[in-house]
Amino acid sequence: MSSIMSDSRVWLITGTSVGISQVLVKEAIAAGERVAAITRTASSVSKLSAAYPSNKLLVVEHDVGNPAHSAQVLFDKVHAHFGRIDSISEEDARRQFDVNFWGAVRISREAVKYFRENKIPAGRIINVSTVGGFVGNPTLAFHSASMFALEGFSEALHRELLPEWNIKVILIQIGGVRTEWVKSNMADHPLPPAYDAPGSPANRMRHFVKSNPPTGDAIKPAQVITISWVADPPLRLPLGADSQWLVLNKLNEITKDVDKWSALTLSSVADDADPHLFKKLYSDA
C-alpha cells in the first residue's frame, strides 16, 4: 500500500454537480489527490471551482449519457491537464441506462485502454452501483435494471483483465444515503390503478422510503476512496448497514432456493456430462 499511496493520483469523477460524487471530489482533494470533475454544465460546480486551484481540480463539461460525446476526448483533456489519470468512479442516477450503464461502459473501456497503453501502475476503476443493483425493489425496476447491468458488465470486465496489468474493478453497492435523491432528485410518477391499492408493494415501498430517513451519512461514503489504495481490493463492497443486510439476506434466500430445488436443477444435465465439471474447474483455478 505504501508504494501505491506515495504519489498524488488523478481521479476522474462523473456526476459531480450533486450528491455523493460532489462530496467525493472534496474528500479526494482533502486526501491529497487531484480531481477531474465531470459535469454536463460547468456552472453547476462553480462553488467547487472557486474553492480549489487548477492544479488540484479540473472541471470538464462532458455528458457521459450521450454516446456522441467521446470518452477518448474526455481522457485526452484530463491527461493534457494533469499528465495522467489513476482512478475512476461512476456515480449518476439521473438518466438510468444512458448514464448508469452505457456511460459507465464507455468510461470503463477507455480507462482500461488508457491504463494499459500508458502502463499506469495499480489502475483502479470504481463503479458506484447501489444495493439496488443486487436486490430489486418495487417502483425502482428500471433503476435496478440499469444497476444490475452495470454489475454484470463490471464483473465480466474484472474477469477479462490480465493480472500483469494490475487493473482492478471495484463495485460499490451503496445503500440509502441522506442526499437529495428522495427529495428533489426522485421522479415520483403516479402509480397505475392496478398498482395503487393502499397495501400494494409499490405503495408500501414508497411509504417506507418517504417515512424512514436513510441510515447512510451523506459524507462518510466518500471515505470509500481508501479502498483504491488496497493492493487486492474486493470486486464488490456493500456500503452501509442496509446494503450489507440486504445483500446477505438475498444470498441466504438464493442458497435456500438452490438447495431446495437442487434435484430439479441437476435433472437437466446430459447423461454423458459430468455434473461436477464446473466445481472441478473452479477448484483448480
N, C-alpha and C positions, 0 to 999 in steps of 0.2 A: 504493500500500500504506500509506503513512504516514497518509492520512486514514481508512482503514479501521481501523487499529490505534490510533488516537488516543484511543479511549474504551474503558472496560471493558465487555465484552459479556456477555450471559447465555446460558449453554449449557443445553440440556435433554438429559440423557444417560440412556438407559434401560439396564436390566440391570446396575445399579451394585453389586449385592451381591457379585459375584465378578469375577475376571479383568480383562481389558483395560479394560472400562468403568470399574471402580473406580480403576484406575491413571489413566485419562483424567481422572477427576474431580480427582485430585491435581495432575496436570500442568496442567490448565486453570486451577486456582486459583493454582498457582505462577507461571503466566504472567500473573497479574493479572486473570483473568477471574472471573466469578461463575457458579455452577452450581446447576441444579435437578436433583438426583439422584433418578431414578425407580426405585422398587423395590416388590415386592409386599408386603414387610413391613419397617417402619422399623427393627426390631431388628436386621436383617441388616447395617445400615450404622451401627450405634451408634458404632463407633470413628471413622468419618468425622464423625458429628455432634458428637462430643466434641472433635475436632481443629480445627474451623473455626467461626467466628462465623456468626450467621444472615444477616449482610449479605454473606457470601461463599458460603454453602451453604444450600440449602433441600432438605430431604428430603420427597418426596411419595410416599405409598403409592398405587400405580396398577398394575393388571395389564394390560399392553399386549396380552396374548394373549386377553383377554376382551372381546368386542365390546360387552358391556353396560356396560363402563367407558368413558365418553365422553371422547374426545380433546379435545373443546372444553372440558369441565370442567377437564381437566388444564391446558390452556393458560391458562384463566381464573385458576387458582390461582397459577400461576407469574407471570403478568402482575400479579396483585394484590400479590404479594410484592416483585418486582423492578422492576415498571413496564415491562418489555419482555422480549423473547426474541429472540436473534440466531442461534443455531446449534443444529443437531440432529444427534445421532449415534444410529444404531440399532445396538445390539450385544446379542444374546441368542440362544443356540442351544439353549435347553432344550426348547422345545416345537415345533420345526420350523415348519410353516406358520403356526400360530396366532400365533407371535411373530416368526419370521424374515421372514414375508411380510405377513400381514394386519396385524400390529401396526405394521410399518413403513409400510404403505399408509395406515392411519388417521392416524398421526402426520405423515407427509409431506403428505398432503392438507390437514390442519388447519394445518400450517406455512405452506404456500403461501397459504392464505386469510388467515392472521394477518399474514404479511409484507406481502401486497398491500394489505389493508384498513388496516393501521397505517402503511403507507409506510415500512417498515423498510429502511434503506439496506444494500445488499450482504447480503441474507439468504442463508444457507447451509444446505442440507440434506445432511448427511453420513451416508450409509447404509453401515454397515460390513458388507460381504459377506465372502466368503472366496474364495480361488482355486478352491475347490470350486463356486463359482457360475459358473465359466467352464470348468472341467475336472472332469468326473465321475470318481469313483473307486469301486472295488469296496467294498461294505459301507456306503457312505455315500450311497446313492441318494436317500433322502428328504431328507437334509440338503442335498445338491447341488440337488435339485429345488426346494426352498424358496429357495435362494440364486439359482438360475437365474431363478426367478420374480421375485425382488427386483431382479435386474439388468435384466430386461426391463421391469418397471414403472418403475424409476428412469430408464432410458434414454428411454422414451416420455414420462415426465413432463418430463425435461430438454428434450425437443424441443417440448413444448407451451408452455413458458413464454415470455411476451413479453419481448423484450430490454429494454424500458424498465423492467420490474420489477426487473431486476438480481438475480434469484434464481438461484442456481447449485446444481445437484445434483452431488454427488461420490460415487462408489462407491469404497470402499476394499477392494481384493481382497487381504485379508491371508493370509499363508501360515502355516506352523506356528509357534506361539508357545509358549514354556515356561510355560504356565499349568497349571491342574488339569484341563484338558479330557481329556487322555489318561488321567488317573488317575481321580479320583472322579466327574468330570462326564460320562464317556462310558458310555453304556448298551451293554454288551458281551454281546449275546444269543448263545446257541448257534446255530451255523450249521445249516441243514437238511442232512440226509445227502448230498444230491446236490451240495452246495457245499463239503463238508467234507473233500475229499481233501487230503493234505498239500501238494501242489503247486498247489492251486487258486488262482485270482486272489484270492479272498476271504481265504484263509489267508495268502497271501504279503503282502497288504496289511496285515493285522493284525500279522503278524510285523514288517514294516518299521516300522509306527507305534510298536510297543512296544519295538523294539530300537534305534531311532535317535532320539536327542533332537532335538526341533525346533531349527532354526537361528535362529529368531526370539527375540530377547530379550523378557522379559515387560514391561519398562518402556519401551523405546525406541519401540514402535509408537505410544504415546500422543503422541509428539512430532509426529505427523502433523497435530495441530491447526494447525500453521503453514500448512497448505495452505488453510485457511479465510481467511487474510489475503490471498491472492493474488487480484488483480482478475479474472483469467481462468483459473480452475483447470481441471484435466483432468476429464473425465467419469469416467474410470477411472484408478485409481492402484494398480498392483500393489505390495504392501508385503512386502518380504523377498526374499532371493535365490532361494528356492524358488518363490515366486509368480511372480517375473519370468521364471524359466526355463520354468516350466510354461505360462505364457501365450504366450511366444514360440514354444515348441515346438508348441503346439496351432495357433497361427496358421500356422506353417510346414506342418503336416500338412493344414490346411484348404486352403491355397494349392495344395499338390501335388494334392489330390483335385479341386479346382475346375479346375485346368489339365488334368489327365488326362482328365476326363470332360466337358470343355467342349463337344465336338461333340454329345454326347447331351443335355446341358443345353439347348443352343440349338435342338435339333431340335423342341422343344415350342412354339416361337414361331409364332404365326399367320402365314400367308403375307402378310397385309396389314399386319402390325405391324412397327415399327422395333425391331430387337433392341438398338439403341444408345440407346433413349429415356432410360433412367434415367441412363446415363452423361452424356448431354447435359444433363439436368435438374440433376444434381448439379454439373456443371462450371459451370453458370450461377449456382449458388447462392452 
